[in-house]
Amino acid sequence: VGMPTGRDDSNIRAVAVVGKKNEPLYLQTFTDGKEDDQLALQYHMHTSLDIIEEKVAGGRKAYPGSRDMYLGQLFTVENFALYGYATNTKIKFILLVEGTPSSPSVKSWLRELHELYMGVSANPFVELLDQKNGLDTSTFRKEVRAKVVAFNRRS
């Protein structure tokens, strides 16, 4: 049995929160700023919605009592892996990671994002930056960025 190396050389490159009607509530890329890269990552995030819908529908039929919202790895493209998490209220969380992270670290990260989402969406005093995009608050953006930086720096 091999010893763990500590670091798995994976980095979060995009995060999305998608509403019940597949409307984007939050979408942020974490790249060096090239617009083509950002568009490609956003495209991959959008593509994953169909897979999430299939997994959620199939999972409810196969495991009607299951409460696990983590959907696991949805698919890979190039050197990216996309992971999904869906709530019973049909809110979807998508994580695009470059490299191959450990599944437990992705699962716990998505759970933390869900908890952050619940805190922001349930707080009536949160100041919204854009009324159309309820999650686009400075607090939510800062918290997500801090979680991304922590994930990308872990050892």
TILUM-49555 format. One record per residue: residue number from 0; residue in one letter; chain; x, y, z of N, C-alpha, C, O in turn. Coordinates in nm, 2 decimals. Example, Ala and Ser with C-alpha at 12.3 -4.5 7.8 and 13.67 -1.06 7.14 Angstrom:
TILUM-49555
NODE  resi  resn  chain  n.east  n.north    n.up  ca.east  ca.north   ca.up  c.east  c.north    c.up  o.east  o.north    o.up
NODE     0     A      A    1.32    -0.57    0.78     1.23     -0.45    0.78    1.32    -0.33    0.78    1.42    -0.33    0.85
NODE     1     S      A    1.28    -0.22    0.71     1.37     -0.11    0.71    1.29     0.00    0.79    1.34     0.11    0.80
This chain:
TILUM-49555
NODE  resi  resn  chain  n.east  n.north    n.up  ca.east  ca.north   ca.up  c.east  c.north    c.up  o.east  o.north    o.up
NODE     0     V      A    0.09    -0.12    0.00     0.00      0.00    0.00    0.09     0.12    0.00    0.18     0.14    0.09
NODE     1     G      A    0.07     0.21   -0.10     0.15      0.33   -0.11    0.10     0.44   -0.01   -0.01     0.44    0.03
NODE     2     M      A    0.20     0.52    0.03     0.17      0.63    0.12    0.11     0.75    0.04    0.16     0.77   -0.07
NODE     3     P      A    0.02     0.82    0.10    -0.03      0.94    0.03    0.08     1.04    0.01    0.16     1.06    0.10
NODE     4     T      A    0.08     1.11   -0.10     0.18      1.21   -0.12    0.15     1.35   -0.06    0.23     1.43   -0.06
NODE     5     G      A    0.03     1.36   -0.01    -0.01      1.49    0.05   -0.08     1.58   -0.05   -0.20     1.62   -0.02
NODE     6     R      A   -0.02     1.61   -0.16    -0.08      1.71   -0.25   -0.13     1.63   -0.37   -0.06     1.54   -0.42
NODE     7     D      A   -0.25     1.66   -0.43    -0.30      1.59   -0.54   -0.29     1.67   -0.67   -0.34     1.63   -0.77
NODE     8     D      A   -0.23     1.79   -0.67    -0.21      1.87   -0.78   -0.33     1.90   -0.86   -0.33     1.88   -0.99
NODE     9     S      A   -0.44     1.94   -0.80    -0.56      1.97   -0.87   -0.60     2.11   -0.82   -0.58     2.15   -0.71
NODE    10     N      A   -0.66     2.19   -0.91    -0.71      2.32   -0.88   -0.85     2.35   -0.93   -0.88     2.31   -1.04
NODE    11     I      A   -0.93     2.42   -0.85    -1.06      2.46   -0.90   -1.04     2.57   -1.00   -0.97     2.67   -0.98
NODE    12     R      A   -1.11     2.56   -1.11    -1.10      2.66   -1.22   -1.24     2.73   -1.24   -1.24     2.83   -1.31
NODE    13     A      A   -1.35     2.67   -1.20    -1.48      2.73   -1.21   -1.58     2.68   -1.11   -1.57     2.56   -1.07
NODE    14     V      A   -1.67     2.76   -1.07    -1.77      2.73   -0.97   -1.90     2.79   -1.03   -1.91     2.90   -1.07
NODE    15     A      A   -2.01     2.71   -1.02    -2.14      2.76   -1.06   -2.25     2.71   -0.96   -2.24     2.60   -0.91
NODE    16     V      A   -2.34     2.80   -0.94    -2.47      2.76   -0.87   -2.58     2.79   -0.97   -2.59     2.90   -1.02
NODE    17     V      A   -2.66     2.69   -0.99    -2.77      2.70   -1.09   -2.90     2.68   -1.02   -2.92     2.59   -0.94
NODE    18     G      A   -3.00     2.76   -1.06    -3.13      2.75   -1.00   -3.22     2.64   -1.05   -3.18     2.56   -1.14
NODE    19     K      A   -3.34     2.63   -1.00    -3.44      2.53   -1.03   -3.47     2.52   -1.18   -3.49     2.41   -1.23
NODE    20     K      A   -3.47     2.63   -1.24    -3.51      2.64   -1.39   -3.38     2.65   -1.47   -3.39     2.70   -1.58
NODE    21     N      A   -3.27     2.60   -1.42    -3.14      2.61   -1.49   -3.09     2.75   -1.52   -3.01     2.77   -1.61
NODE    22     E      A   -3.14     2.84   -1.44    -3.09      2.98   -1.45   -2.96     2.99   -1.37   -2.96     2.95   -1.25
NODE    23     P      A   -2.86     3.06   -1.42    -2.73      3.07   -1.34   -2.75     3.17   -1.23   -2.79     3.29   -1.25
NODE    24     L      A   -2.73     3.13   -1.11    -2.74      3.21   -0.99   -2.60     3.27   -0.96   -2.58     3.38   -0.91
NODE    25     Y      A   -2.49     3.20   -1.00    -2.36      3.24   -0.97   -2.27     3.16   -1.06   -2.28     3.04   -1.08
NODE    26     L      A   -2.18     3.22   -1.13    -2.08      3.16   -1.22   -1.95     3.24   -1.21   -1.95     3.35   -1.25
NODE    27     Q      A   -1.84     3.17   -1.17    -1.72      3.24   -1.16   -1.61     3.15   -1.21   -1.60     3.03   -1.17
NODE    28     T      A   -1.52     3.20   -1.30    -1.40      3.12   -1.34   -1.28     3.17   -1.26   -1.27     3.29   -1.22
NODE    29     F      A   -1.18     3.09   -1.25    -1.06      3.12   -1.17   -0.94     3.08   -1.27   -0.88     2.97   -1.25
NODE    30     T      A   -0.92     3.17   -1.36    -0.81      3.14   -1.46   -0.72     3.26   -1.47   -0.74     3.36   -1.39
NODE    31     D      A   -0.62     3.26   -1.56    -0.53      3.38   -1.57   -0.59     3.49   -1.65   -0.52     3.59   -1.68
NODE    32     G      A   -0.72     3.48   -1.68    -0.79      3.59   -1.74   -0.81     3.59   -1.89   -0.87     3.68   -1.95
NODE    33     K      A   -0.76     3.48   -1.96    -0.79      3.47   -2.10   -0.93     3.45   -2.13   -0.99     3.35   -2.07
NODE    34     E      A   -0.99     3.53   -2.21    -1.14      3.52   -2.23   -1.18     3.39   -2.30   -1.28     3.34   -2.26
NODE    35     D      A   -1.10     3.34   -2.39    -1.13      3.21   -2.45   -1.13     3.10   -2.35   -1.22     3.01   -2.36
NODE    36     D      A   -1.04     3.10   -2.26    -1.04      3.00   -2.15   -1.17     3.01   -2.07   -1.23     2.91   -2.04
NODE    37     Q      A   -1.20     3.13   -2.03    -1.32      3.15   -1.95   -1.45     3.10   -2.02   -1.53     3.04   -1.96
NODE    38     L      A   -1.46     3.13   -2.15    -1.58      3.09   -2.23   -1.58     2.94   -2.24   -1.69     2.88   -2.23
NODE    39     A      A   -1.47     2.87   -2.26    -1.46      2.73   -2.27   -1.51     2.66   -2.13   -1.58     2.57   -2.13
NODE    40     L      A   -1.46     2.72   -2.02    -1.50      2.67   -1.89   -1.64     2.68   -1.87   -1.71     2.59   -1.82
NODE    41     Q      A   -1.70     2.80   -1.90    -1.84      2.82   -1.89   -1.92     2.73   -1.97   -2.03     2.68   -1.93
NODE    42     Y      A   -1.87     2.70   -2.09    -1.94      2.60   -2.18   -1.95     2.47   -2.12   -2.05     2.40   -2.12
NODE    43     H      A   -1.83     2.42   -2.06    -1.83      2.29   -1.99   -1.93     2.29   -1.88   -1.99     2.18   -1.85
NODE    44     M      A   -1.93     2.40   -1.80    -2.02      2.40   -1.69   -2.17     2.39   -1.74   -2.25     2.31   -1.68
NODE    45     H      A   -2.20     2.46   -1.84    -2.34      2.45   -1.90   -2.37     2.31   -1.95   -2.48     2.26   -1.93
NODE    46     T      A   -2.27     2.25   -2.01    -2.29      2.11   -2.07   -2.33     2.01   -1.96   -2.40     1.92   -1.98
NODE    47     S      A   -2.27     2.03   -1.84    -2.29      1.94   -1.73   -2.44     1.94   -1.68   -2.47     1.84   -1.61
NODE    48     L      A   -2.52     2.04   -1.71    -2.65      2.04   -1.66   -2.74     1.92   -1.70   -2.81     1.87   -1.62
NODE    49     D      A   -2.72     1.88   -1.83    -2.80      1.76   -1.87   -2.76     1.64   -1.80   -2.84     1.56   -1.76
NODE    50     I      A   -2.63     1.62   -1.77    -2.58      1.51   -1.69   -2.64     1.51   -1.55   -2.67     1.41   -1.50
NODE    51     I      A   -2.64     1.63   -1.49    -2.69      1.64   -1.36   -2.84     1.60   -1.36   -2.88     1.52   -1.27
NODE    52     E      A   -2.92     1.65   -1.45    -3.06      1.61   -1.46   -3.08     1.46   -1.47   -3.16     1.40   -1.40
NODE    53     E      A   -3.00     1.40   -1.56    -3.00      1.25   -1.57   -2.97     1.18   -1.44   -3.04     1.09   -1.40
NODE    54     K      A   -2.86     1.22   -1.38    -2.82      1.16   -1.25   -2.92     1.17   -1.14   -2.95     1.08   -1.07
NODE    55     V      A   -2.98     1.29   -1.13    -3.08      1.32   -1.03   -3.20     1.23   -1.05   -3.25     1.17   -0.96
NODE    56     A      A   -3.25     1.23   -1.18    -3.37      1.15   -1.21   -3.34     1.00   -1.19   -3.42     0.93   -1.13
NODE    57     G      A   -3.23     0.95   -1.24    -3.19      0.81   -1.22   -3.17     0.77   -1.08   -3.20     0.66   -1.04
NODE    58     G      A   -3.11     0.86   -1.00    -3.08      0.83   -0.86   -3.20     0.82   -0.78   -3.21     0.74   -0.69
NODE    59     R      A   -3.30     0.91   -0.81    -3.42      0.90   -0.73   -3.50     0.78   -0.75   -3.57     0.72   -0.66
NODE    60     K      A   -3.49     0.72   -0.88    -3.56      0.60   -0.91   -3.49     0.48   -0.84   -3.55     0.39   -0.79
NODE    61     A      A   -3.35     0.48   -0.86    -3.27      0.37   -0.80   -3.26     0.37   -0.65   -3.26     0.27   -0.59
NODE    62     Y      A   -3.25     0.49   -0.59    -3.23      0.51   -0.45   -3.33     0.61   -0.39   -3.29     0.72   -0.36
NODE    63     P      A   -3.46     0.57   -0.38    -3.56      0.67   -0.35   -3.54     0.73   -0.21   -3.59     0.84   -0.18
NODE    64     G      A   -3.48     0.66   -0.12    -3.46      0.71    0.02   -3.32     0.78    0.04   -3.30     0.83    0.15
NODE    65     S      A   -3.24     0.79   -0.06    -3.11      0.85   -0.05   -3.12     1.00   -0.02   -3.19     1.07   -0.09
NODE    66     R      A   -3.03     1.04    0.07    -3.03      1.19    0.10   -2.89     1.24    0.06   -2.87     1.36    0.08
NODE    67     D      A   -2.81     1.16    0.00    -2.68      1.21   -0.05   -2.70     1.30   -0.17   -2.75     1.26   -0.27
NODE    68     M      A   -2.65     1.43   -0.16    -2.67      1.52   -0.27   -2.55     1.53   -0.36   -2.56     1.59   -0.47
NODE    69     Y      A   -2.44     1.47   -0.32    -2.32      1.47   -0.40   -2.34     1.37   -0.52   -2.37     1.25   -0.50
NODE    70     L      A   -2.32     1.42   -0.64    -2.34      1.34   -0.76   -2.22     1.28   -0.81   -2.22     1.20   -0.90
NODE    71     G      A   -2.10     1.32   -0.76    -1.97      1.27   -0.80   -1.93     1.33   -0.93   -1.97     1.44   -0.97
NODE    72     Q      A   -1.83     1.27   -0.99    -1.78      1.32   -1.11   -1.88     1.30   -1.23   -1.93     1.19   -1.25
NODE    73     L      A   -1.91     1.41   -1.29    -2.01      1.41   -1.40   -1.94     1.37   -1.53   -2.00     1.28   -1.60
NODE    74     F      A   -1.83     1.43   -1.57    -1.75      1.39   -1.68   -1.62     1.46   -1.68   -1.59     1.55   -1.60
NODE    75     T      A   -1.53     1.41   -1.77    -1.40      1.48   -1.79   -1.39     1.53   -1.93   -1.45     1.47   -2.03
NODE    76     V      A   -1.32     1.64   -1.95    -1.29      1.69   -2.08   -1.15     1.76   -2.07   -1.12     1.83   -1.98
NODE    77     E      A   -1.07     1.72   -2.17    -0.93      1.76   -2.17   -0.87     1.73   -2.03   -0.88     1.61   -2.00
NODE    78     N      A   -0.81     1.82   -1.96    -0.76      1.79   -1.83   -0.84     1.84   -1.72   -0.80     1.86   -1.61
NODE    79     F      A   -0.97     1.85   -1.74    -1.07      1.90   -1.64   -1.17     1.79   -1.61   -1.20     1.71   -1.69
NODE    80     A      A   -1.21     1.79   -1.48    -1.31      1.70   -1.43   -1.42     1.79   -1.38   -1.40     1.89   -1.31
NODE    81     L      A   -1.55     1.76   -1.41    -1.66      1.83   -1.35   -1.74     1.75   -1.25   -1.76     1.63   -1.27
NODE    82     Y      A   -1.77     1.81   -1.14    -1.84      1.74   -1.03   -1.97     1.81   -1.00   -1.98     1.93   -1.02
NODE    83     G      A   -2.07     1.74   -0.96    -2.20      1.79   -0.93   -2.26     1.76   -0.80   -2.22     1.67   -0.73
NODE    84     Y      A   -2.35     1.85   -0.75    -2.41      1.84   -0.63   -2.55     1.90   -0.65   -2.56     2.01   -0.70
NODE    85     A      A   -2.66     1.83   -0.61    -2.79      1.88   -0.63   -2.87     1.87   -0.51   -2.87     1.77   -0.44
NODE    86     T      A   -2.95     1.97   -0.47    -3.03      1.97   -0.35   -3.17     1.92   -0.39   -3.21     1.91   -0.50
NODE    87     N      A   -3.24     1.89   -0.28    -3.38      1.84   -0.30   -3.47     1.96   -0.35   -3.59     1.93   -0.39
NODE    88     T      A   -3.42     2.08   -0.34    -3.50      2.19   -0.40   -3.45     2.23   -0.54   -3.49     2.34   -0.59
NODE    89     K      A   -3.38     2.14   -0.60    -3.33      2.15   -0.74   -3.23     2.26   -0.77   -3.22     2.31   -0.88
NODE    90     I      A   -3.16     2.30   -0.66    -3.05      2.39   -0.68   -2.93     2.30   -0.71   -2.90     2.20   -0.64
NODE    91     K      A   -2.85     2.34   -0.81    -2.73      2.26   -0.85   -2.60     2.34   -0.83   -2.60     2.46   -0.86
NODE    92     F      A   -2.50     2.27   -0.79    -2.37      2.32   -0.77   -2.28     2.24   -0.86   -2.27     2.12   -0.86
NODE    93     I      A   -2.20     2.32   -0.93    -2.10      2.25   -1.03   -1.96     2.30   -1.00   -1.94     2.42   -0.98
NODE    94     L      A   -1.87     2.21   -1.00    -1.73      2.24   -0.97   -1.65     2.19   -1.09   -1.66     2.07   -1.12
NODE    95     L      A   -1.57     2.28   -1.15    -1.48      2.23   -1.26   -1.34     2.24   -1.20   -1.29     2.34   -1.16
NODE    96     V      A   -1.27     2.12   -1.20    -1.14      2.11   -1.14   -1.04     2.07   -1.25   -1.06     1.97   -1.33
NODE    97     E      A   -0.92     2.13   -1.25    -0.81      2.09   -1.33   -0.73     1.99   -1.25   -0.69     2.02   -1.14
NODE    98     G      A   -0.70     1.87   -1.31    -0.63      1.77   -1.24   -0.73     1.67   -1.18   -0.84     1.66   -1.22
NODE    99     T      A   -0.68     1.59   -1.09    -0.76      1.48   -1.03   -0.76     1.49   -0.88   -0.67     1.44   -0.81
NODE   100     P      A   -0.86     1.56   -0.82    -0.86      1.57   -0.68   -0.92     1.44   -0.61   -0.97     1.36   -0.68
NODE   101     S      A   -0.90     1.43   -0.48    -0.97      1.32   -0.41   -1.12     1.35   -0.40   -1.16     1.46   -0.38
NODE   102     S      A   -1.19     1.24   -0.42    -1.34      1.26   -0.42   -1.39     1.32   -0.28   -1.48     1.40   -0.28
NODE   103     P      A   -1.33     1.27   -0.17    -1.38      1.33   -0.04   -1.36     1.48   -0.03   -1.44     1.55    0.03
NODE   104     S      A   -1.24     1.53   -0.08    -1.22      1.67   -0.08   -1.32     1.75   -0.16   -1.36     1.86   -0.12
NODE   105     V      A   -1.35     1.70   -0.28    -1.45      1.77   -0.36   -1.59     1.76   -0.30   -1.66     1.86   -0.29
NODE   106     K      A   -1.62     1.65   -0.24    -1.75      1.63   -0.18   -1.77     1.73   -0.06   -1.87     1.79   -0.05
NODE   107     S      A   -1.67     1.74    0.02    -1.68      1.83    0.14   -1.67     1.98    0.09   -1.74     2.06    0.15
NODE   108     W      A   -1.60     2.01   -0.02    -1.60      2.14   -0.07   -1.74     2.18   -0.12   -1.78     2.29   -0.09
NODE   109     L      A   -1.80     2.09   -0.19    -1.94      2.12   -0.24   -2.04     2.13   -0.13   -2.13     2.22   -0.14
NODE   110     R      A   -2.02     2.05   -0.02    -2.11      2.07    0.09   -2.09     2.20    0.16   -2.19     2.27    0.20
NODE   111     E      A   -1.97     2.25    0.17    -1.94      2.38    0.23   -2.00     2.49    0.14   -2.06     2.59    0.19
NODE   112     L      A   -2.00     2.48    0.01    -2.06      2.57   -0.08   -2.21     2.58   -0.06   -2.27     2.68   -0.07
NODE   113     H      A   -2.27     2.46   -0.05    -2.41      2.45   -0.02   -2.45     2.52    0.11   -2.54     2.60    0.11
NODE   114     E      A   -2.37     2.50    0.21    -2.39      2.57    0.34   -2.38     2.72    0.32   -2.46     2.80    0.38
NODE   115     L      A   -2.28     2.77    0.25    -2.26      2.91    0.22   -2.38     2.96    0.15   -2.43     3.07    0.18
NODE   116     Y      A   -2.43     2.89    0.05    -2.55      2.93   -0.03   -2.67     2.94    0.06   -2.74     3.04    0.05
NODE   117     M      A   -2.69     2.85    0.15    -2.80      2.85    0.24   -2.80     2.97    0.33   -2.90     3.04    0.35
NODE   118     G      A   -2.68     3.00    0.38    -2.66      3.12    0.47   -2.69     3.25    0.39   -2.76     3.34    0.45
NODE   119     V      A   -2.65     3.26    0.27    -2.67      3.39    0.20   -2.81     3.40    0.15   -2.88     3.50    0.16
NODE   120     S      A   -2.87     3.29    0.10    -3.01      3.29    0.05   -3.11     3.31    0.16   -3.22     3.36    0.13
NODE   121     A      A   -3.08     3.27    0.28    -3.17      3.28    0.39   -3.16     3.41    0.47   -3.25     3.43    0.55
NODE   122     N      A   -3.06     3.49    0.44    -3.04      3.61    0.51   -3.11     3.73    0.45   -3.07     3.77    0.34
NODE   123     P      A   -3.22     3.78    0.51    -3.29      3.89    0.45   -3.22     4.02    0.44   -3.26     4.11    0.38
NODE   124     F      A   -3.11     4.03    0.52    -3.03      4.15    0.53   -2.91     4.16    0.43   -2.84     4.26    0.43
NODE   125     V      A   -2.89     4.05    0.35    -2.78      4.05    0.25   -2.81     4.16    0.15   -2.92     4.16    0.09
NODE   126     E      A   -2.71     4.24    0.12    -2.73      4.35    0.02   -2.69     4.28   -0.11   -2.58     4.24   -0.13
NODE   127     L      A   -2.79     4.29   -0.21    -2.77      4.23   -0.34   -2.70     4.33   -0.43   -2.75     4.45   -0.43
NODE   128     L      A   -2.60     4.29   -0.50    -2.54      4.38   -0.60   -2.62     4.39   -0.72   -2.61     4.50   -0.79
NODE   129     D      A   -2.69     4.29   -0.76    -2.77      4.28   -0.88   -2.90     4.21   -0.85   -2.89     4.09   -0.81
NODE   130     Q      A   -3.01     4.28   -0.86    -3.13      4.22   -0.82   -3.17     4.09   -0.90   -3.24     4.01   -0.86
NODE   131     K      A   -3.12     4.08   -1.03    -3.14      3.97   -1.11   -3.06     3.85   -1.07   -3.11     3.73   -1.09
NODE   132     N      A   -2.95     3.87   -1.00    -2.86      3.76   -0.96   -2.84     3.76   -0.81   -2.75     3.82   -0.76
NODE   133     G      A   -2.94     3.70   -0.74    -2.94      3.70   -0.60   -2.82     3.66   -0.52   -2.80     3.70   -0.41
NODE   134     L      A   -2.74     3.57   -0.58    -2.62      3.53   -0.51   -2.50     3.62   -0.54   -2.39     3.60   -0.47
NODE   135     D      A   -2.51     3.71   -0.63    -2.39      3.79   -0.66   -2.38     3.90   -0.55   -2.40     4.02   -0.58
NODE   136     T      A   -2.34     3.86   -0.43    -2.32      3.96   -0.33   -2.17     3.96   -0.30   -2.10     3.86   -0.33
NODE   137     S      A   -2.12     4.07   -0.25    -1.97      4.08   -0.22   -1.93     3.97   -0.12   -1.83     3.91   -0.13
NODE   138     T      A   -2.02     3.94   -0.02    -1.99      3.84    0.08   -1.98     3.70    0.01   -1.88     3.63    0.04
NODE   139     F      A   -2.07     3.67   -0.07    -2.07      3.54   -0.13   -1.95     3.52   -0.22   -1.88     3.42   -0.21
NODE   140     R      A   -1.92     3.62   -0.30    -1.80      3.62   -0.39   -1.67     3.60   -0.31   -1.59     3.52   -0.35
NODE   141     K      A   -1.66     3.68   -0.20    -1.54      3.67   -0.12   -1.52     3.54   -0.06   -1.42     3.48   -0.06
NODE   142     E      A   -1.63     3.49    0.00    -1.63      3.35    0.06   -1.60     3.24   -0.04   -1.51     3.16   -0.01
NODE   143     V      A   -1.66     3.25   -0.16    -1.63      3.14   -0.26   -1.48     3.16   -0.30   -1.41     3.05   -0.30
NODE   144     R      A   -1.43     3.28   -0.32    -1.29      3.30   -0.36   -1.20     3.24   -0.25   -1.10     3.18   -0.28
NODE   145     A      A   -1.23     3.27   -0.13    -1.15      3.22   -0.02   -1.14     3.07   -0.01   -1.04     3.01    0.01
NODE   146     K      A   -1.26     3.01   -0.04    -1.27      2.86   -0.04   -1.19     2.80   -0.16   -1.13     2.70   -0.14
NODE   147     V      A   -1.20     2.87   -0.27    -1.12      2.82   -0.39   -0.97     2.83   -0.36   -0.89     2.74   -0.39
NODE   148     V      A   -0.93     2.95   -0.31    -0.78      2.97   -0.28   -0.74     2.86   -0.18   -0.63     2.80   -0.19
NODE   149     A      A   -0.82     2.84   -0.08    -0.78      2.73    0.03   -0.77     2.60   -0.04   -0.68     2.52   -0.01
NODE   150     F      A   -0.86     2.56   -0.12    -0.86      2.43   -0.19   -0.74     2.42   -0.28   -0.67     2.32   -0.28
NODE   151     N      A   -0.71     2.53   -0.36    -0.60      2.52   -0.45   -0.46     2.53   -0.38   -0.36     2.49   -0.44
NODE   152     R      A   -0.45     2.57   -0.26    -0.33      2.58   -0.18   -0.31     2.46   -0.09   -0.20     2.45   -0.03
NODE   153     R      A   -0.41     2.38   -0.07    -0.39      2.28    0.03   -0.28     2.19    0.00   -0.23     2.18   -0.11
NODE   154     S      A   -0.23     2.13    0.11    -0.11      2.03    0.08   -0.13     1.90    0.15   -0.05     1.81    0.14
